[in-house]
Structure formats: structure tokens, C-alpha cells
Amino acid sequence: MSDFRRVTDDFTTAPQISVADVAEAAALGFTTIICNRPDGEDPGQPAAAEIAAAAQAAGLAYVHIPFSGPPGPAQVEAMRQALDASDGPVLAYCRSGTRCITCWAIGQAMSGAMDRGELVSLGRAAGYDLSGALGG
């Protein structure tokens, strides 16, 4: 079983997923998969195109927003747009899930949708420490 980490009802993170995990994501009701991982980051990781093809075959939307290190304004905005465009729950993945939740949390904080304390708490519950990423 995949290491899907529910953050909110509409947003879940995961470490690197496989093609088989896409079918599981569809069965669990996800409607969009977001990849925040650049191709070739680790030997043997599935290419974004492989996951995208599996997502399309499963009827899921797929968005590739690759970045290394902290997300910049362009990645935060692209994530926000992908989340807004989704018609249901989103599964975002990267190497560990940390980039995904950090990018999402920065967007939530910037928009005023959630405050820092709530975001840090949600991150902690999902197994991530967002205290450094959100300042304070």
C-alpha cells in the first residue's frame, strides 16, 4: 500500500509513487495528481510521462510542477492554480512529499486561507515539520 499522507480532505501528499499507485489513487477518489519532482532526480524513479500516462488512463488530471529546493513564487502559483482547477481531492508527490506540502502550505499562508499555526499542525499530523518553511 502507498504512503499517502492526508493533510486535508482535499489535499494529500506522498513520497514517489509508482504507476500501480495511480490506480490506487483513482480508487480512493483522487481526481488530480501533481508531481513536484524533476525527472532524473534519482536513478530508477519513474519518469513524469509514465505517471502522467497512467493518470490519463485512470481518468485523472495530471500536473507536473518540478522544482528542487524551496518553491519559488512561480511554483507556489502553479500549485495554487492546479488545486483550484481540480474538481476533487488532489494527491501531490515528490521524493518524500516535503516539497509538495511546503509549496501548498506557502500558498495557503500567502492567500490567508490558513494561518501558520494551523498549517504547522496539519503538517505535523501528516509527518512533516513546516515550522522552518513558514517562518516564525
N, C-alpha and C positions, 0 to 999 in steps of 0.2 A: 504494500500500500504506500502511496505517495505521502510525502511530508508536507501536506497542505496546512498552512497556519492561518486560521481565520482571524482577521483583525476586526472587521465589522461584518454586518450582514451582506454588504455589497463589495467587500474587498478582502482578498486572501492572498497571501504570499507563499512562495515555495522556493526551495533550492532547485537547481537544474532539474527540469522534467524530461521525461522520455516521450517518444511517440505513443507508447502504451498509456502514459499518464493523461494524454489528451482525451482519450475515450472515457477515462475515469472522471475527468473534469466535466465532460459533457453530461455524463450520467448523474453527476452531483448538482447539475443545474447551472453551471457557469455558462455565460454567453460570450465572453471575451477573454482571450489570453493576451497578456502583454509580456514581451521579452525585453528585459533591460540589460541583456548580456551581449557583448560583441562576439561575433563568430571568431573562432580560433583562440579564445582566451585560454583554454586548456585542451591538450590533446585528447581526442576521443569524445568531446562534447558534441551532441547533435547540432547540426547547422540550423540556423534560424529558419531556413527554407524548408527543412524537414518537418519541423514543428508546425510551421505555417500550413504546409500541405495537409498534415494530419488534422489541424484545426478546421481547415476548409472542408475536408471530408466529413468531419463530425458536425458541421453546421455552425461552427464557432467563428466569431470575428478574431482576427489576429493583428496585433500591432507590435512593430519592432522599434524600440527606442533604446538603442545600445549606448552605453557610456561606461567609463571606468572612473573610479574615484567618486567624489561628491557630485551630485547632479547640479548642473548649471540651470539658469533660467529657461533655456530652450527645452531641456529635458523635463523640467517641472511643468512647463506649459503644455508640452506634448502629452504628458501623463494626464494632466487635468482634462485636456480635450478628449483623450481616449476614454477616460472614465465617464465624462459627460455624454459621449456618443454611445456608450454601451447601453443595451436595453435589458440588462440584468447583471448578476454578480460577475465580478472580474477576478481572474487568477493572474497574478503577476509573478514572474520568476527571473532569477539571475543565478549567480553561483551559489549564494547562501540565502537569498531573499532580502538581505540587508539593503542593497541599493534600491530595491523596489519599495520597501516600506519607508525608507528615508525620503525618496523622491515624493511619494504620496503624502507623507507627513508634512514636508515643507510646503507643498501645495495647499494642504488643509489649513496650516497655520497662516500662510500668506493671505488666503481668502477669508480668514476669520471664521471658517466653518467649525473649527475646534480650537481649543486653547492648548498651550504647551503641556500643561499637567495632564489633560485628557489624552493627548497623543502619546506622551511618555508612558502612561498607564496602559493604553491599548498595545503599545509596542512591547512592554514588559510581559503582558499576558500572552503575547504571541511568541515570546522568546527573543526579543530584540531590545537593545538598550539605545533609545533615541535621545537620551539626555544630552549627549555631546553634539549631536546633529542639529538639535533645536535650540542650542544656546541656553543660557540661563544658569 
